[in-house]
């Protein structure tokens, strides 16, 4: 039985005690211990910067302070954001700035890959990977593919003050060779902006070539609002432009079985989720799905030949993920509420839970979510404008989502004392939420408060023992 049921019994006993005569309460009282009585520190080595964040046990409404390690923009971020991800091996990845940085030990030791000038290969052009006088403005995206490779890109803006000279660098970690590689692509559109990146599950056989997977990169500036497409690669280095299909839709031309609950998916599906603004998720049997893409509500499907299809599946949202348990998670934001939908039968039926934040939030600033099937964990990160004025960063944990979709803890990340706005030209910027889950269950999450002029990110240190 979940503790939530015990707490309900306790509340009922308090409400009904004395109604039936002295000593005749309807339900026996039972003491419910806070969740963190079963927590332990997962990382015994101290970090250079640790902070205590308030966490609330939502079953008992009791609060405590828990330890998080905190990192600033020098650990892969920039003035306005972090782009965080994790790997099945337990790495923390960040490419909020020019180059990918990573840590194997929960942030004690960090490494960085800085490309060196190499001979041109294919579409790759020899170029120095920097923008003199504009250092620190680069930004990118990163994700681990289902064969262990790490696919990423970095966009170098405003070279020489001419937007047409924006630079797109593909950066690949080849797991089979244990080696980083890079490629400067000149075939990208000007003003590319922060990218979103996703894996297309292979094996790929296409007119562009073949590979274990394909990689899609799209521009935040143009993504879907203008239907302008993006860049696609079958080797993670050489990228070529592609277009999205029109939104009108029509007769669906493909049927797919989305039920993977008995498929024993690898743990890669717990980490290869792209940022939610990619609005797509990799399909375990091959390809890539864009939920709720067409005007009629149908999904778009890119198959392993990299061709577009219309799929007659109605998802609750554009923002979805499939995790290693085969569960499909979708999240809908409406005003100051969120609804988490979950399907364990391939999008045929859906359970749901709604987070109503209207009593504390006047509007939602940024948000992100992620599920981990191996850990039975769902996390929702919300940055909201509070009624008092400043923005507040929060993380909801749903441990054991297969039993109950209701969150068990709410944690306030940071001091919640800074009002920031996304977008160029604003003095204080926090451009997007970013989130990852480590293989031990610890959350890695971006936030911003008055302790630093640039956004920070935090790594959870106190976790349940089981």
Beta strands, then each sheet from edge to edge (+ up, - down):
strand 1: 39-41
strand 2: 50-57
strand 3: 62-71
strand 4: 84-86
strand 5: 92-94
strand 6: 101-103
strand 7: 111-112
strand 8: 139-144
strand 9: 150-156
strand 10: 167-174
strand 11: 179-185
strand 12: 195-206
strand 13: 209-219
strand 14: 230-233
strand 15: 240-242
strand 16: 281-282
strand 17: 288-290
strand 18: 299-302
strand 19: 308-311
strand 20: 320-322
strand 21: 328-334
strand 22: 337-343
strand 23: 351-356
strand 24: 361-372
strand 25: 377-386
strand 26: 391-399
strand 27: 409-418
strand 28: 435-437
strand 29: 443-447
strand 30: 456-460
strand 31: 462-464
sheet 1: 1+ 31-
sheet 2: 24+ 25- 26+ 27- 2+ 3- 30+ 29- 28+
sheet 3: 4+ 5- 6+ 7-
sheet 4: 8+ 9- 10+ 11-
sheet 5: 12+ 13- 14+ 15-
sheet 6: 16+ 17- 18+ 19-
sheet 7: 20+ 21- 22+ 23-
end
